[in-house]
Amino acid sequence: MKKQTSTIIALGAAVAVLGGGLIALKVTDKSDDTSSSSASVQDTTSNDADLVLVEDSTVKVGSHTMEESHQHGVVKTVKVTNDSGSYKAVMESPAEGEKSAVYTIEGFEDLPVDKDMVSTLASNANNLTSASIVEEKCSDFGKFGLADTAISVEIVYESGIAKTLYIGDVSPVSNQTYVRVDDDDTVYTITNGYAANYHCKAEEFISLTMLEEPPQESYPKVNSLRIERKDIDYDIFIEYDSTTDEKNSGGSSAKHVMKEPMEALLAVERSNAITNGMFGLAAKKVKAYHCNDSDIEAAGLKEPFCRATMKCDDGNEYVLLMSEPFTEDGAKLSNAMFEGANVIYTVDTEKAQWATVKPVDIASRMMVSSFVWNVSELTAEADGVSEKFEISMKDSSMKTNEAKTEDVNVKRGGSDFDAERYRQFFSYLVNAYAEEFAINEPKPSGEPMAVIKIKDSFRNNETTFEFYDYSVMKSLIVVNGEPKFFSSKTYVDDLIENIRRIGSGEDFKNVS
């Protein structure tokens, strides 16, 4: 067998992938072997010469002649026929400058098609180079899968010239597939990757990205997100917190806060998939497209289990509908679509978490979120002891996030107090973390074990924390009159002791 490499269908190598150009035939013949060809395939050698067929030219390679009498130009359409049926890739916009032509699937113009994937239907065949010539003057194409079972790829150029590529079986040689061109009697092999997308069904070109992620320079701000679900008797409502734009805001680094079912900071590493996760969300598969009412009902989306509404500062609003989660092949999945769209997807709930998330999953466990020098007043009460602090900057023009203890005036009960000792006491408050959330928990009667009141001059608000005895191991924390958190009883016991030690001069317990 001759070791040869031929460009089967190609536009000039110097032209961009989908631009105009010449028909090229690349040939390598490093062997003097003139024995008859067989269905076995040998390895390809490196190119020795490039023979380019230009207009009205003919070239002969061994006993095989390939002839073209026209400069084909740009691919206009590609019709693929495989065991799933037929579909056609059509040019949506022509090449311009360094930008390649863009293609879509005919009849799918209203669907979110993966344009890059569709464009391979034109580019892969148009610039296709063979790995080797397997058999010339072939009389039995069936042994290569190139008879009735072959995939056909009909390429039509803007010039009107048409070429048809036939794709057969996978060759015994690793990573190669048998092909032929038009009515030519020569069988080639090509690299499997070039043939892969011609095996696809039309719907496989629908993008699995449910909502494209915008460029970083035009990424919108998510103003709010509301999650409504049938398995919980409250909404989860998240809102952008503009105070986080300031460096000295304190709290967590998340840009959003939870407003319902309770007010709480968000843990940035756990909440980002909820607040911004719709952008770039990738589905597992397409369940239905050009869907009608019966498709929506069958997918469990007519009265959805979950409705997540995201509002952005660019004026766009996105409503994601999700079915009740189900298990398939060991994965927890949900059917999903955007309201008003015409594609239903199946998504993995590990990525699309709106159908399963609970407040405790994304909220920060931090109870006190103020930055230390943003607090202008702090009152601590426990066991009959009441301490009041007033904090101010020595230089009123200094930013609080740049201040050190020596830059701050602290008064306790009207008298000067050690700013570093105050900072240590405050750090104990900030390091308090909730163990769980007290949703729908009634406020206890009776007196709290301890009370902390904080006036944050940066946020211009006041917050009162009341610590109640709840059980042997737990304390209930009520924030501004609303039960919100459970903490360990040990933390509150140490808090009471630290309040007592403020005036004694003893070291505070568990202070970093």
Disulfide bonds with the S-S distance in Angstrom:
none
